[in-house]
Amino acid sequence: MTLDELLDRAELGAVTAGDLDALDPDDPELLDAVFELDERHRYKDGGWSSVSLYDEDPCEVAVFALSAGAEIPLHDHPGMTVHQRVVRGAVELDAWDLVDPTDASRGARHVGRTVADVAAGTLTLHPTRANLHRVRALTDAVFVDVLTPPYGDGRRCSEWRVDEEPDAADIGRLVWVRTL
């Protein structure tokens, strides 16, 4: 699938994880978008940057670039499903599930760490499953996100802090988290 075809599907409100899996990482339109992002990224502090390619109801399609070792901090996508596909390099996704999003103590269970590269296919983060997550670039990396629904209507991303970092083997371990 080309980037143009993916954006056409976004406009129809029909983008699936399978569509993102079918996205050709060597598609010329995608490579142009990545090149444009790389040019912006070169002059940006913070190790990561993004550009939105489509942002209308019912979804947003964005491309992210991360320098090796850079991290998008722990954050959420409230009430949203996110399909993520690496198209260059490799990233590590570290995820948690909030035990009870309405509880002020904010306990979360560590879901685990996943390494994703071009061959890994699409990762899906659900509104209540692995929605609290951070992304760290193992190499220079680029990935495409499809967020459903898009931001808007009072929906905004929050950054979080984990009080005690779990080891990679601590799957299911309860940790305490709080918004920044």
KOLVEXTI-256896 format. One record per residue (C-alpha): x, y, z; chain; residue in one letter. Coordinates in steps of 0.02 Angstrom, whole numbers, plus 50000, padded with zeros to 5 digits. Layout:
% residues N
<roza><c1>X</c1><c2>Y</c2><c3>Z</c3><cadena>A</cadena><residuo>A</residuo></roza>
...
***
This chain:
% residues 180
<roza><c1>50000</c1><c2>50000</c2><c3>50000</c3><cadena>A</cadena><residuo>M</residuo></roza>
<roza><c1>50063</c1><c2>50174</c2><c3>49960</c3><cadena>A</cadena><residuo>T</residuo></roza>
<roza><c1>50056</c1><c2>50322</c2><c3>50078</c3><cadena>A</cadena><residuo>L</residuo></roza>
<roza><c1>49928</c1><c2>50405</c2><c3>49964</c3><cadena>A</cadena><residuo>D</residuo></roza>
<roza><c1>49817</c1><c2>50249</c2><c3>49975</c3><cadena>A</cadena><residuo>E</residuo></roza>
<roza><c1>49835</c1><c2>50248</c2><c3>50165</c3><cadena>A</cadena><residuo>L</residuo></roza>
<roza><c1>49785</c1><c2>50432</c2><c3>50174</c3><cadena>A</cadena><residuo>L</residuo></roza>
<roza><c1>49636</c1><c2>50396</c2><c3>50059</c3><cadena>A</cadena><residuo>D</residuo></roza>
<roza><c1>49582</c1><c2>50259</c2><c3>50181</c3><cadena>A</cadena><residuo>R</residuo></roza>
<roza><c1>49604</c1><c2>50381</c2><c3>50326</c3><cadena>A</cadena><residuo>A</residuo></roza>
<roza><c1>49488</c1><c2>50503</c2><c3>50240</c3><cadena>A</cadena><residuo>E</residuo></roza>
<roza><c1>49359</c1><c2>50365</c2><c3>50224</c3><cadena>A</cadena><residuo>L</residuo></roza>
<roza><c1>49382</c1><c2>50320</c2><c3>50408</c3><cadena>A</cadena><residuo>G</residuo></roza>
<roza><c1>49435</c1><c2>50144</c2><c3>50367</c3><cadena>A</cadena><residuo>A</residuo></roza>
<roza><c1>49620</c1><c2>50129</c2><c3>50416</c3><cadena>A</cadena><residuo>V</residuo></roza>
<roza><c1>49659</c1><c2>49963</c2><c3>50500</c3><cadena>A</cadena><residuo>T</residuo></roza>
<roza><c1>49815</c1><c2>49885</c2><c3>50575</c3><cadena>A</cadena><residuo>A</residuo></roza>
<roza><c1>49819</c1><c2>49776</c2><c3>50419</c3><cadena>A</cadena><residuo>G</residuo></roza>
<roza><c1>49827</c1><c2>49931</c2><c3>50309</c3><cadena>A</cadena><residuo>D</residuo></roza>
<roza><c1>49976</c1><c2>49994</c2><c3>50406</c3><cadena>A</cadena><residuo>L</residuo></roza>
<roza><c1>50057</c1><c2>49821</c2><c3>50392</c3><cadena>A</cadena><residuo>D</residuo></roza>
<roza><c1>50032</c1><c2>49834</c2><c3>50203</c3><cadena>A</cadena><residuo>A</residuo></roza>
<roza><c1>50115</c1><c2>50006</c2><c3>50195</c3><cadena>A</cadena><residuo>L</residuo></roza>
<roza><c1>50270</c1><c2>49994</c2><c3>50084</c3><cadena>A</cadena><residuo>D</residuo></roza>
<roza><c1>50418</c1><c2>50070</c2><c3>50179</c3><cadena>A</cadena><residuo>P</residuo></roza>
<roza><c1>50500</c1><c2>50105</c2><c3>50010</c3><cadena>A</cadena><residuo>D</residuo></roza>
<roza><c1>50350</c1><c2>50197</c2><c3>49937</c3><cadena>A</cadena><residuo>D</residuo></roza>
<roza><c1>50413</c1><c2>50359</c2><c3>49856</c3><cadena>A</cadena><residuo>P</residuo></roza>
<roza><c1>50278</c1><c2>50467</c2><c3>49939</c3><cadena>A</cadena><residuo>E</residuo></roza>
<roza><c1>50321</c1><c2>50396</c2><c3>50110</c3><cadena>A</cadena><residuo>L</residuo></roza>
<roza><c1>50507</c1><c2>50421</c2><c3>50077</c3><cadena>A</cadena><residuo>L</residuo></roza>
<roza><c1>50470</c1><c2>50602</c2><c3>50029</c3><cadena>A</cadena><residuo>D</residuo></roza>
<roza><c1>50375</c1><c2>50627</c2><c3>50193</c3><cadena>A</cadena><residuo>A</residuo></roza>
<roza><c1>50517</c1><c2>50546</c2><c3>50290</c3><cadena>A</cadena><residuo>V</residuo></roza>
<roza><c1>50645</c1><c2>50656</c2><c3>50199</c3><cadena>A</cadena><residuo>F</residuo></roza>
<roza><c1>50544</c1><c2>50812</c2><c3>50242</c3><cadena>A</cadena><residuo>E</residuo></roza>
<roza><c1>50534</c1><c2>50755</c2><c3>50423</c3><cadena>A</cadena><residuo>L</residuo></roza>
<roza><c1>50721</c1><c2>50716</c2><c3>50426</c3><cadena>A</cadena><residuo>D</residuo></roza>
<roza><c1>50757</c1><c2>50893</c2><c3>50366</c3><cadena>A</cadena><residuo>E</residuo></roza>
<roza><c1>50649</c1><c2>50967</c2><c3>50506</c3><cadena>A</cadena><residuo>R</residuo></roza>
<roza><c1>50720</c1><c2>50844</c2><c3>50632</c3><cadena>A</cadena><residuo>H</residuo></roza>
<roza><c1>50899</c1><c2>50894</c2><c3>50594</c3><cadena>A</cadena><residuo>R</residuo></roza>
<roza><c1>50868</c1><c2>51066</c2><c3>50671</c3><cadena>A</cadena><residuo>Y</residuo></roza>
<roza><c1>50759</c1><c2>51013</c2><c3>50818</c3><cadena>A</cadena><residuo>K</residuo></roza>
<roza><c1>50816</c1><c2>50992</c2><c3>50997</c3><cadena>A</cadena><residuo>D</residuo></roza>
<roza><c1>50752</c1><c2>50849</c2><c3>51102</c3><cadena>A</cadena><residuo>G</residuo></roza>
<roza><c1>50794</c1><c2>50699</c2><c3>50993</c3><cadena>A</cadena><residuo>G</residuo></roza>
<roza><c1>50623</c1><c2>50674</c2><c3>50914</c3><cadena>A</cadena><residuo>W</residuo></roza>
<roza><c1>50503</c1><c2>50764</c2><c3>50799</c3><cadena>A</cadena><residuo>S</residuo></roza>
<roza><c1>50341</c1><c2>50731</c2><c3>50707</c3><cadena>A</cadena><residuo>S</residuo></roza>
<roza><c1>50233</c1><c2>50790</c2><c3>50565</c3><cadena>A</cadena><residuo>V</residuo></roza>
<roza><c1>50047</c1><c2>50761</c2><c3>50544</c3><cadena>A</cadena><residuo>S</residuo></roza>
<roza><c1>50000</c1><c2>50701</c2><c3>50369</c3><cadena>A</cadena><residuo>L</residuo></roza>
<roza><c1>49813</c1><c2>50690</c2><c3>50399</c3><cadena>A</cadena><residuo>Y</residuo></roza>
<roza><c1>49711</c1><c2>50758</c2><c3>50544</c3><cadena>A</cadena><residuo>D</residuo></roza>
<roza><c1>49523</c1><c2>50752</c2><c3>50518</c3><cadena>A</cadena><residuo>E</residuo></roza>
<roza><c1>49386</c1><c2>50652</c2><c3>50599</c3><cadena>A</cadena><residuo>D</residuo></roza>
<roza><c1>49394</c1><c2>50500</c2><c3>50617</c3><cadena>A</cadena><residuo>P</residuo></roza>
<roza><c1>49585</c1><c2>50484</c2><c3>50632</c3><cadena>A</cadena><residuo>C</residuo></roza>
<roza><c1>49756</c1><c2>50564</c2><c3>50626</c3><cadena>A</cadena><residuo>E</residuo></roza>
<roza><c1>49905</c1><c2>50497</c2><c3>50529</c3><cadena>A</cadena><residuo>V</residuo></roza>
<roza><c1>50075</c1><c2>50559</c2><c3>50588</c3><cadena>A</cadena><residuo>A</residuo></roza>
<roza><c1>50257</c1><c2>50517</c2><c3>50555</c3><cadena>A</cadena><residuo>V</residuo></roza>
<roza><c1>50387</c1><c2>50524</c2><c3>50695</c3><cadena>A</cadena><residuo>F</residuo></roza>
<roza><c1>50577</c1><c2>50530</c2><c3>50684</c3><cadena>A</cadena><residuo>A</residuo></roza>
<roza><c1>50689</c1><c2>50487</c2><c3>50832</c3><cadena>A</cadena><residuo>L</residuo></roza>
<roza><c1>50877</c1><c2>50496</c2><c3>50845</c3><cadena>A</cadena><residuo>S</residuo></roza>
<roza><c1>50965</c1><c2>50342</c2><c3>50915</c3><cadena>A</cadena><residuo>A</residuo></roza>
<roza><c1>50946</c1><c2>50342</c2><c3>51104</c3><cadena>A</cadena><residuo>G</residuo></roza>
<roza><c1>50808</c1><c2>50475</c2><c3>51103</c3><cadena>A</cadena><residuo>A</residuo></roza>
<roza><c1>50647</c1><c2>50443</c2><c3>51195</c3><cadena>A</cadena><residuo>E</residuo></roza>
<roza><c1>50468</c1><c2>50503</c2><c3>51182</c3><cadena>A</cadena><residuo>I</residuo></roza>
<roza><c1>50427</c1><c2>50514</c2><c3>51368</c3><cadena>A</cadena><residuo>P</residuo></roza>
<roza><c1>50295</c1><c2>50409</c2><c3>51455</c3><cadena>A</cadena><residuo>L</residuo></roza>
<roza><c1>50126</c1><c2>50471</c2><c3>51391</c3><cadena>A</cadena><residuo>H</residuo></roza>
<roza><c1>49949</c1><c2>50418</c2><c3>51353</c3><cadena>A</cadena><residuo>D</residuo></roza>
<roza><c1>49819</c1><c2>50435</c2><c3>51215</c3><cadena>A</cadena><residuo>H</residuo></roza>
<roza><c1>49657</c1><c2>50451</c2><c3>51314</c3><cadena>A</cadena><residuo>P</residuo></roza>
<roza><c1>49512</c1><c2>50354</c2><c3>51240</c3><cadena>A</cadena><residuo>G</residuo></roza>
<roza><c1>49610</c1><c2>50322</c2><c3>51080</c3><cadena>A</cadena><residuo>M</residuo></roza>
<roza><c1>49673</c1><c2>50171</c2><c3>50983</c3><cadena>A</cadena><residuo>T</residuo></roza>
<roza><c1>49847</c1><c2>50192</c2><c3>50908</c3><cadena>A</cadena><residuo>V</residuo></roza>
<roza><c1>49919</c1><c2>50084</c2><c3>50769</c3><cadena>A</cadena><residuo>H</residuo></roza>
<roza><c1>50107</c1><c2>50107</c2><c3>50755</c3><cadena>A</cadena><residuo>Q</residuo></roza>
<roza><c1>50223</c1><c2>50043</c2><c3>50619</c3><cadena>A</cadena><residuo>R</residuo></roza>
<roza><c1>50411</c1><c2>50067</c2><c3>50611</c3><cadena>A</cadena><residuo>V</residuo></roza>
<roza><c1>50468</c1><c2>50106</c2><c3>50434</c3><cadena>A</cadena><residuo>V</residuo></roza>
<roza><c1>50653</c1><c2>50139</c2><c3>50471</c3><cadena>A</cadena><residuo>R</residuo></roza>
<roza><c1>50768</c1><c2>50082</c2><c3>50611</c3><cadena>A</cadena><residuo>G</residuo></roza>
<roza><c1>50712</c1><c2>50005</c2><c3>50775</c3><cadena>A</cadena><residuo>A</residuo></roza>
<roza><c1>50622</c1><c2>50064</c2><c3>50932</c3><cadena>A</cadena><residuo>V</residuo></roza>
<roza><c1>50581</c1><c2>49992</c2><c3>51102</c3><cadena>A</cadena><residuo>E</residuo></roza>
<roza><c1>50404</c1><c2>50019</c2><c3>51167</c3><cadena>A</cadena><residuo>L</residuo></roza>
<roza><c1>50382</c1><c2>50007</c2><c3>51355</c3><cadena>A</cadena><residuo>D</residuo></roza>
<roza><c1>50198</c1><c2>49997</c2><c3>51407</c3><cadena>A</cadena><residuo>A</residuo></roza>
<roza><c1>50083</c1><c2>49996</c2><c3>51559</c3><cadena>A</cadena><residuo>W</residuo></roza>
<roza><c1>49897</c1><c2>49973</c2><c3>51590</c3><cadena>A</cadena><residuo>D</residuo></roza>
<roza><c1>49815</c1><c2>50090</c2><c3>51716</c3><cadena>A</cadena><residuo>L</residuo></roza>
<roza><c1>49729</c1><c2>49982</c2><c3>51848</c3><cadena>A</cadena><residuo>V</residuo></roza>
<roza><c1>49588</c1><c2>50107</c2><c3>51875</c3><cadena>A</cadena><residuo>D</residuo></roza>
<roza><c1>49600</c1><c2>50270</c2><c3>51777</c3><cadena>A</cadena><residuo>P</residuo></roza>
<roza><c1>49480</c1><c2>50355</c2><c3>51900</c3><cadena>A</cadena><residuo>T</residuo></roza>
<roza><c1>49585</c1><c2>50310</c2><c3>52054</c3><cadena>A</cadena><residuo>D</residuo></roza>
<roza><c1>49692</c1><c2>50454</c2><c3>52118</c3><cadena>A</cadena><residuo>A</residuo></roza>
<roza><c1>49829</c1><c2>50333</c2><c3>52175</c3><cadena>A</cadena><residuo>S</residuo></roza>
<roza><c1>49857</c1><c2>50283</c2><c3>51992</c3><cadena>A</cadena><residuo>R</residuo></roza>
<roza><c1>49920</c1><c2>50107</c2><c3>52001</c3><cadena>A</cadena><residuo>G</residuo></roza>
<roza><c1>49979</c1><c2>50033</c2><c3>51837</c3><cadena>A</cadena><residuo>A</residuo></roza>
<roza><c1>50034</c1><c2>49859</c2><c3>51783</c3><cadena>A</cadena><residuo>R</residuo></roza>
<roza><c1>50189</c1><c2>49843</c2><c3>51677</c3><cadena>A</cadena><residuo>H</residuo></roza>
<roza><c1>50136</c1><c2>49758</c2><c3>51514</c3><cadena>A</cadena><residuo>V</residuo></roza>
<roza><c1>50314</c1><c2>49739</c2><c3>51450</c3><cadena>A</cadena><residuo>G</residuo></roza>
<roza><c1>50442</c1><c2>49798</c2><c3>51325</c3><cadena>A</cadena><residuo>R</residuo></roza>
<roza><c1>50430</c1><c2>49765</c2><c3>51140</c3><cadena>A</cadena><residuo>T</residuo></roza>
<roza><c1>50564</c1><c2>49794</c2><c3>51010</c3><cadena>A</cadena><residuo>V</residuo></roza>
<roza><c1>50494</c1><c2>49843</c2><c3>50841</c3><cadena>A</cadena><residuo>A</residuo></roza>
<roza><c1>50581</c1><c2>49866</c2><c3>50675</c3><cadena>A</cadena><residuo>D</residuo></roza>
<roza><c1>50526</c1><c2>49868</c2><c3>50493</c3><cadena>A</cadena><residuo>V</residuo></roza>
<roza><c1>50496</c1><c2>49680</c2><c3>50494</c3><cadena>A</cadena><residuo>A</residuo></roza>
<roza><c1>50396</c1><c2>49680</c2><c3>50657</c3><cadena>A</cadena><residuo>A</residuo></roza>
<roza><c1>50231</c1><c2>49739</c2><c3>50584</c3><cadena>A</cadena><residuo>G</residuo></roza>
<roza><c1>50104</c1><c2>49851</c2><c3>50667</c3><cadena>A</cadena><residuo>T</residuo></roza>
<roza><c1>50088</c1><c2>49871</c2><c3>50855</c3><cadena>A</cadena><residuo>L</residuo></roza>
<roza><c1>49918</c1><c2>49919</c2><c3>50925</c3><cadena>A</cadena><residuo>T</residuo></roza>
<roza><c1>49889</c1><c2>50017</c2><c3>51085</c3><cadena>A</cadena><residuo>L</residuo></roza>
<roza><c1>49709</c1><c2>50013</c2><c3>51146</c3><cadena>A</cadena><residuo>H</residuo></roza>
<roza><c1>49614</c1><c2>50140</c2><c3>51253</c3><cadena>A</cadena><residuo>P</residuo></roza>
<roza><c1>49636</c1><c2>50028</c2><c3>51406</c3><cadena>A</cadena><residuo>T</residuo></roza>
<roza><c1>49779</c1><c2>49913</c2><c3>51353</c3><cadena>A</cadena><residuo>R</residuo></roza>
<roza><c1>49961</c1><c2>49973</c2><c3>51339</c3><cadena>A</cadena><residuo>A</residuo></roza>
<roza><c1>49896</c1><c2>50150</c2><c3>51319</c3><cadena>A</cadena><residuo>N</residuo></roza>
<roza><c1>50021</c1><c2>50219</c2><c3>51443</c3><cadena>A</cadena><residuo>L</residuo></roza>
<roza><c1>50188</c1><c2>50201</c2><c3>51352</c3><cadena>A</cadena><residuo>H</residuo></roza>
<roza><c1>50354</c1><c2>50274</c2><c3>51300</c3><cadena>A</cadena><residuo>R</residuo></roza>
<roza><c1>50456</c1><c2>50247</c2><c3>51143</c3><cadena>A</cadena><residuo>V</residuo></roza>
<roza><c1>50647</c1><c2>50240</c2><c3>51141</c3><cadena>A</cadena><residuo>R</residuo></roza>
<roza><c1>50748</c1><c2>50234</c2><c3>50980</c3><cadena>A</cadena><residuo>A</residuo></roza>
<roza><c1>50874</c1><c2>50093</c2><c3>50976</c3><cadena>A</cadena><residuo>L</residuo></roza>
<roza><c1>50940</c1><c2>50164</c2><c3>50811</c3><cadena>A</cadena><residuo>T</residuo></roza>
<roza><c1>50891</c1><c2>50316</c2><c3>50711</c3><cadena>A</cadena><residuo>D</residuo></roza>
<roza><c1>50708</c1><c2>50273</c2><c3>50679</c3><cadena>A</cadena><residuo>A</residuo></roza>
<roza><c1>50549</c1><c2>50329</c2><c3>50593</c3><cadena>A</cadena><residuo>V</residuo></roza>
<roza><c1>50374</c1><c2>50264</c2><c3>50628</c3><cadena>A</cadena><residuo>F</residuo></roza>
<roza><c1>50198</c1><c2>50300</c2><c3>50568</c3><cadena>A</cadena><residuo>V</residuo></roza>
<roza><c1>50055</c1><c2>50319</c2><c3>50693</c3><cadena>A</cadena><residuo>D</residuo></roza>
<roza><c1>49869</c1><c2>50308</c2><c3>50654</c3><cadena>A</cadena><residuo>V</residuo></roza>
<roza><c1>49769</c1><c2>50379</c2><c3>50801</c3><cadena>A</cadena><residuo>L</residuo></roza>
<roza><c1>49582</c1><c2>50348</c2><c3>50812</c3><cadena>A</cadena><residuo>T</residuo></roza>
<roza><c1>49493</c1><c2>50459</c2><c3>50855</c3><cadena>A</cadena><residuo>P</residuo></roza>
<roza><c1>49609</c1><c2>50608</c2><c3>50826</c3><cadena>A</cadena><residuo>P</residuo></roza>
<roza><c1>49651</c1><c2>50734</c2><c3>50961</c3><cadena>A</cadena><residuo>Y</residuo></roza>
<roza><c1>49516</c1><c2>50864</c2><c3>50986</c3><cadena>A</cadena><residuo>G</residuo></roza>
<roza><c1>49352</c1><c2>50875</c2><c3>51081</c3><cadena>A</cadena><residuo>D</residuo></roza>
<roza><c1>49451</c1><c2>50907</c2><c3>51241</c3><cadena>A</cadena><residuo>G</residuo></roza>
<roza><c1>49562</c1><c2>50754</c2><c3>51216</c3><cadena>A</cadena><residuo>R</residuo></roza>
<roza><c1>49746</c1><c2>50787</c2><c3>51250</c3><cadena>A</cadena><residuo>R</residuo></roza>
<roza><c1>49900</c1><c2>50685</c2><c3>51286</c3><cadena>A</cadena><residuo>C</residuo></roza>
<roza><c1>49970</c1><c2>50685</c2><c3>51464</c3><cadena>A</cadena><residuo>S</residuo></roza>
<roza><c1>50147</c1><c2>50646</c2><c3>51515</c3><cadena>A</cadena><residuo>E</residuo></roza>
<roza><c1>50174</c1><c2>50527</c2><c3>51661</c3><cadena>A</cadena><residuo>W</residuo></roza>
<roza><c1>50309</c1><c2>50476</c2><c3>51782</c3><cadena>A</cadena><residuo>R</residuo></roza>
<roza><c1>50339</c1><c2>50302</c2><c3>51852</c3><cadena>A</cadena><residuo>V</residuo></roza>
<roza><c1>50390</c1><c2>50308</c2><c3>52036</c3><cadena>A</cadena><residuo>D</residuo></roza>
<roza><c1>50494</c1><c2>50148</c2><c3>52023</c3><cadena>A</cadena><residuo>E</residuo></roza>
<roza><c1>50554</c1><c2>50081</c2><c3>51856</c3><cadena>A</cadena><residuo>E</residuo></roza>
<roza><c1>50521</c1><c2>49894</c2><c3>51835</c3><cadena>A</cadena><residuo>P</residuo></roza>
<roza><c1>50649</c1><c2>49776</c2><c3>51759</c3><cadena>A</cadena><residuo>D</residuo></roza>
<roza><c1>50609</c1><c2>49705</c2><c3>51588</c3><cadena>A</cadena><residuo>A</residuo></roza>
<roza><c1>50563</c1><c2>49540</c2><c3>51672</c3><cadena>A</cadena><residuo>A</residuo></roza>
<roza><c1>50437</c1><c2>49624</c2><c3>51789</c3><cadena>A</cadena><residuo>D</residuo></roza>
<roza><c1>50285</c1><c2>49591</c2><c3>51679</c3><cadena>A</cadena><residuo>I</residuo></roza>
<roza><c1>50124</c1><c2>49620</c2><c3>51776</c3><cadena>A</cadena><residuo>G</residuo></roza>
<roza><c1>50212</c1><c2>49710</c2><c3>51917</c3><cadena>A</cadena><residuo>R</residuo></roza>
<roza><c1>50109</c1><c2>49848</c2><c3>51997</c3><cadena>A</cadena><residuo>L</residuo></roza>
<roza><c1>50195</c1><c2>50019</c2><c3>51994</c3><cadena>A</cadena><residuo>V</residuo></roza>
<roza><c1>50135</c1><c2>50191</c2><c3>52045</c3><cadena>A</cadena><residuo>W</residuo></roza>
<roza><c1>50121</c1><c2>50323</c2><c3>51910</c3><cadena>A</cadena><residuo>V</residuo></roza>
<roza><c1>50069</c1><c2>50505</c2><c3>51909</c3><cadena>A</cadena><residuo>R</residuo></roza>
<roza><c1>50042</c1><c2>50640</c2><c3>51781</c3><cadena>A</cadena><residuo>T</residuo></roza>
<roza><c1>50169</c1><c2>50778</c2><c3>51765</c3><cadena>A</cadena><residuo>L</residuo></roza>
***
